[in-house]
């Protein structure tokens, strides 16, 4: 997503709900061993007085390295153990996507539409391709070494991941003005590319030529009908939701709607064994059985932004300054961490490895954690 400068007065009004209702504490001191901060970097760019530079970016972990782009146009490579910067490179415009790893290259996009690949060890550029508009999603790759991204102009591009050669693009005209201009990350499955669009549709494209196979509208209403969620596959079915709709299950072969759950969510569900964990826009984390019945519930009073598995627990970020580690069986809090600033939260997805967790706050602070 794009980096934005947001007036302080506007940010106060947007987050006031979270400040009032998201301040409850869930202390559990004896178990606070997971969120041990190894190091922290301040990547705050220069900004105009009276504005807070708010970031939606996210880091990426690869082996013993961590890669992070920032709003000033720098891509950084760090030693994940000690935070030592190994190299950095400056682009002409801000970096707008989380980095992605392909072979020995770190690949990312910029606000001017440059699709860039650098050697992950040296930082030397391998190729750069101009796609014409801001690249909004991290690149994903298929088994035929093709890369896929979505642009701010709602175009989907397929490129040769080795060379950057453009293979095809799918152009979608979205005339709606009331969108939040976010983007769904394309997903590759059985030689098809599945992606959500700002006009309320989920589409399936041929991975070979970008031809439209099917489209399905899953939104209701006429405003903010964006499908920004990344399609999630479970047991061969697609789970996805729009901003104005509910969690919907689709047949990937035909796009037929198989089921709708009566929950508004903005991030993909998490599947643990036979259960589905979802975080709702009204602050609930729900554990559902395979029939959709609620087994456990936990409320945080502010919207849930992401759910991931880490250290045999559930990592949950919220639209508040705290994030949490939850027991996957009971949903009880195992550990929590406060970002320490009332305007700090985690918009981008956390990056995880077996024993490391990296998050990038909306206030442009990069944190790396490791359990004790």
N, C-alpha and C positions, 0 to 999 in steps of 0.2 A: 504494500500500500504506500501511498504518498506520505511524505513528511510535510507537516503543516505548521504554520505559525498561527496560534490561536490567541486572540486578545484575552487578557487575564479576566476581565469582567465576564466575558462569555463563558470561559471555562468554569468560573465559580458557579454560574447559574446551571450549567450542565451537570456538574458533579455534586451539587448541594444535597441531592437525595442520598448519594452514597456517603457523604460526610456525616449526615445526620443519623442514617440508619445502618451504616456499615462500620460503626466504631465499636461494636460489641467485641469483647475479648473472649477467646477460647483457650485460656492458658492451660498448658499441660507440661510444666517444667521438667518433670522427671523423664520425659520422652523426647526432649528437644535436642536430638543428636543428628538429624539429617541435614538441616540447613546451616551447615558450618561454612561460612564464607571464606574461600581460599584467597580471592582477590576481587577488587572492584575497580572499574575504569570509568572516569567521567568523560563522555564523548559529546557533551553539550556544545552545539555550534554557536557561533555568534548570532545574536538576535537583536531586534529592535527593542528599545525600552518599552515596557508595558505589555510585552508579548512573551508567552512561554513557548519554546520550541518543542512541540509534541511529536513523538515518534511512534510509528506503528511497525517498526522493523523488528527483526529477530536474528539471533546468532545461529551458527551451524557448527557442530562438533564433528571432526573427522580424526580418528585415532588420537594422537596426542596434541592435536592442533584445534584451535578455535578461530573461526572466521566471522568477521562482523563488518557490515557496511554502515555508514552513518550519513546524517543529513548534510554534512559538509562535502560529501563526495569522495570520502576516503574508504577504501577497503583495507581492513587490518587483518593480519595473521598473528596469533598469539600462541605461545606455549601454554597449554591449558593448565599445567601444574602450578606455574608461578606467575603467569600474566606477562612474561617478557614478550615484547613486540618483536617478531621475527622479520616482518617486512610490512610496508604499507604502500599503497598506490593511490594517486589522486585522479579522479575523473572530472570532467567539465561540469557535470551537474550532480545533484544528490543521487545517492543510490536508493532505489525504491523497492528492492526485493531482498529477501533473505538469500544468502549464498546457497548454492547447491554444488554437490560434488559429482564429477563424472571422470572416471579414470584418474589421471593425475592433474586434472584441471578443476579450479573453483570457478563457478559460472554464476553471473548475476546480471541484473538490469538496472538502467538508470532512468531519470526523469526525461531525458531527451530521446529515449528509445534505443539506447545502445545495448546490445546483447553482447556481453563481454566474457571471455574465457582467459584465465591466467594460470600459469603453472603454480600449483599449490605450495611448492617448496620455495621457489625463487621469487614469485610474484611477476615474472616476465609475462608479457601479453602473448597469447597464442593466436587469438583472433578477436575482432570486434565487428559487429554487424549492426547497421542502422535499420530499425524496424519502423521508425517514423512517429512513434508516440510512446508515452511513458509505459514502461513494462511494469505490470502490477503484481505478478505472481512469481514465486520461485519456479525455476525450471524443473520439470519432471522428465524422466527418461524411460524409454521402453526397451524391450529386448532386442530391437533392431538398431539401437544406438541413435534414436531420434529424440529430440528435445521438444517440449511443448510449453508455451506460455500464453497468458492472456494479457492484452494491452488495455489501457484506459479507454481506448476507442472501441472496445468490445470485440476486437479482432483476436482470433486464435491463430497462432503461428506454430508450424512444425519446421524444425531445422535439423540438419545433420549435426549431431552433437560433437563430432570429431573436427569438423571444418567450419561450422556456422552457416553453411549453405542453406538458403531458404528452400524448403521442399514444397510447401503450400501454405495458404492462409485462408481462413474462413472469416468473411466479413459480415457482421451483423449490424443492421441499422437499428439503433435504439433511440426513439424520438422522445421518450419520457424525460422530463426535466427534474422530476422529483425522485431522483435516485441518490444514494449516498456515494456513488462512484467508488465502490469497492469491487473486488473481483474474486471469483471462484477459481481455485486452482484446478486445472485440468487433471483428470485421472485416466490412466491407460488400463484397459481390461479387454482381453481377447480381441486384439487388433482393432479396438475402437477407442475413441477419446470421448470421455464424458465430462461435461462442464455445465455449471449454472451461469445464467446471464441476467443482466439488469432488467430485462423485460418480463421477468417472472417465469421464464422457461428453463427447463433442463434439456440439453441436447446430446445426441450421440452422433459422432462424426467418424467416418472411415479414417483409420490411421494411415492408410496408403495415399489417399488423395484429398482428404478433407471434405468429402461429400457428406451431405446431411442424410443420416439414416432415419432418425426420428426426433421429434421435439414434443415436450409435454409441459403445459403450464401448471404450476403447482401453487400459484399465488392467488390471493383474494384482494379485492379492493382496487384502487387506482393509483395510490401513492406508495412509494417506498416498497415496491414489490420485488426488489432485487433478490436473486438467488446467489448469495455470496459464499455460502457454505461449500466446502470441498466435498464432493460426492464420496461417501464411505461405503465400501463393500463389505457385506457380512453374509455368509452362507449363499453367495452368488447373487445377492439382491442389493440394490442401491438404497441407502438411507440419506435423505437430504431434506432441507427446509429452506423456505424463503423468509424474508424479514416480515412479511405480512401473512404468512401461512403457518402451518404446523408441520411437525416431523412427518415425512411422507416416505413410503416404501415403494420403489418402482421395479418393474421387470426390466433388466438391462437389454434384453433382446428386442422388446417391443415398446418400452416406455409406458406400459399400462400401469396405472396406480393400483397397487395391491392392498395397501392399508394406509390409514392416517391415524397418528396418535394425537391426542388432544393436548399437545404441549408445544409452546412456542420456544424454540431454541435458536441460537445464532451460531453455534459451533458444533462440529461433528460429535456424535455419540461415541462412547467408549464401550467395547465389548470385553467382558471379563468372564471366562468360562461360558456358561449358558445364559449369563445375565447381560443386560444392557444398562449402562450408566449414562444418564443425560443430565445436563445442566440447563436450567430454564432461565428465561428472561426475567422472571420474578424472584430469582435467587434460590430456587430449590435445586438440590442434587437428588435425583431419584434413581433408585436401583430397581429395575424391572425384571421379572422372570421372562422366559421365552414366550409366554402368552400375553405379556404386556401388563401383568398385575404388579402393583407396587409392593416391594419387599421391605425396603428401607427408604427413609427420606431424611434430608438434612437441609435446613434453611439458613442462608447467609444474608438475606434481606437485600442483596444487590445482585445484579445479573452475573451469571457464571460465564466466563470468557473462554476457558479451555479445560479439558480433562485429558490427562495422559497417565499411562502406567509408568511408575518409577519406583525402584527399590521395593517391589512387591506391594506397593501401595498405590493410591490414586493421587496424582498431583492436580490440584484445582486452583486456577487463577480466577479472580473475580474483578468486578468493576469497583474495586476498593483497593486500599494500599497494602492489604495483607494477601498472601497466598498460603495454601494449606497442603498438607499431606494427610490423606484419609485412609483409614482401614477399609479395604475393599469389601469386607463382610458386614461390618456394622455402620460404616460411614462416619465413625467417630474420628475426631481429630487426633492425629499422631504427632504432628509438628506444625508450626506455622512460622511465617517470617513477615515482618513489617518492613516496607520499603522506606519508612521514616519520613515521608513527605506526603502531605494530604492530597497532592495532585499526581502522585505516582501510582501507576498501575501497569499491568502487563498486557498490552494490546496484541503484540506478536506472539507466536507460539514459542514456548520454551524449547530449548535444545537439550536433549538428554543422551547420555551414554550409560554404560553399566554403573559407573560410580561417580558420574559428574552431572551437574545440572547447570545450565546457563540460561539467564533471562536478561532481557533488555527492557528497561522501564520506559514509560512514556516520557520521563524526564531525561532520557538519554544516558542512563547509567547501566553499565554492563556488569552483571554479577555472576560469579562462578562459585558453585557450592559443591561440597563433597561430604558424605556422612562421616561421623567420627568412627 
